[in-house]
């Protein structure tokens, strides 16, 4: 127990470094990138704080230069899954009873390590093996991860302070217990910050975790684990394994002590996870928490009087930064027919100046998509659009995987509002546009709302307050993060808590108190100071 109600150090959003020419951070990041580019890392799993190497290795492939050998990771087996569960459960007794300030100190230190000595290393790792530009990396691997780690501590304290009222002679206390069992964290390739946050948020609340990162984010996951260990995270609290996803899921979801899943990834995988948990419900000691943030088909909708240049800029940044591989990326747009030539002009002007290549060249706005399967899938969508009599390629449409998995920023104009690229998540630099008749703007909102199964992010552009009000209401359930006159990407922890509903997830809002509430199970303690000794009540006399 603490012997004081400790105030936290100041917690604010981590300032984003610019990496502008001549800045010290630019030189330092480039030098770290170059060093790491020429090293070959041998990346182990980490179980019970120990490095585990199996000899069965897979290469880390930089998406923008897949022949470069920057290292390999060791694949585990089902035994490692079982070992990591047992290890986590053993660590639970001590970790779950550790005081809040000591848990907090570990994750605050981890944030400071990333903000300081590990900043270049985690950024360079993300640039090299996830092909993010320096700026996209800085807002993800450094700033967002730091923000998650720091703000989660603040939210945890706020949760702990949320107490019921008491009355004369009675003291009511809520204890926010960690869940009884272990948490399974499964993270996606696209955000280093999400990869760090999924295990860390649950662990901060006193839970023990088995973490399986995406095979396409292992290089930066390795740095995250180094940071957690240097920050003093006790052995066994977070165990990082590189094992077959389906076999791991089968083992974890059949375990009686499975207490919760913290997932971010595709809708298909999450639905499968949910079904498996449902089928196994009789095996568990407790109802597992199911938290999943999944896919999106994020929109931009423009009203006829909106600023065409602002819309084109939002489309460009929203659809093509990080090659459209953000769950929030704009991938369908609804433009009034009378304004299309204006928007198109600005969009094509801007896209004509976009350069694509290695993230090591800081002048590039875009780099490669994550892996060959994604490249092939995107190329097939583009080819079908080229062949379709319902579509016209307005910009881009070329691709090349000889050196890296490069896909040009591609804009498709379709006559069919239900064309496949208006409805399905592609997860790449492909934007599809549908023109609606100006006079049918209200019907276009309904069309937008009913077109896709997803409801993650979306943006409307209008300066007409009646239109803003009407569109905001009409699209109430079309997005969990809704933007007015801005691109639909770039949510910041503590400013725009993130998540969507419908097929986009359980909307538990990463980067907010709501998410942390899923990782604790409150116990109500009522204490009566002087216990009654007479069972009768006054009304009985
Ligand atoms: P993915 O679904 O392919 O993989 C996500 C994770 O699930 C990986 O760790 C993977 O190994 C694991 N996995 C794969 N098959 C599995 C199985 N059968 N059982 C258990 N785990 C399995 O997703 P991805 O390509 O890494 O990431 C992109 C997806 O993530 C997109 O759909 C994107 O929209 C979504 N995403 C959503 C958010 C959000 O906040 N809503 C954020 C980031 C990414």
Boltz pocket constraint, residues with backbone or C-beta under 6 A from the ligand:
constraints:
  - pocket:
      binder: B
      contacts: [[A, 186], [A, 187], [A, 188], [A, 189], [A, 190], [A, 191], [A, 194], [A, 212], [A, 213], [A, 214], [A, 215], [A, 245], [A, 246], [A, 249], [A, 264], [A, 265], [A, 266], [A, 267], [A, 269], [A, 272], [A, 273], [A, 293], [A, 294], [A, 295], [A, 296], [A, 326], [A, 327], [A, 328], [A, 425], [A, 427], [A, 456], [A, 498], [A, 499], [A, 500], [A, 504], [A, 505]]
      max_distance: 6.0
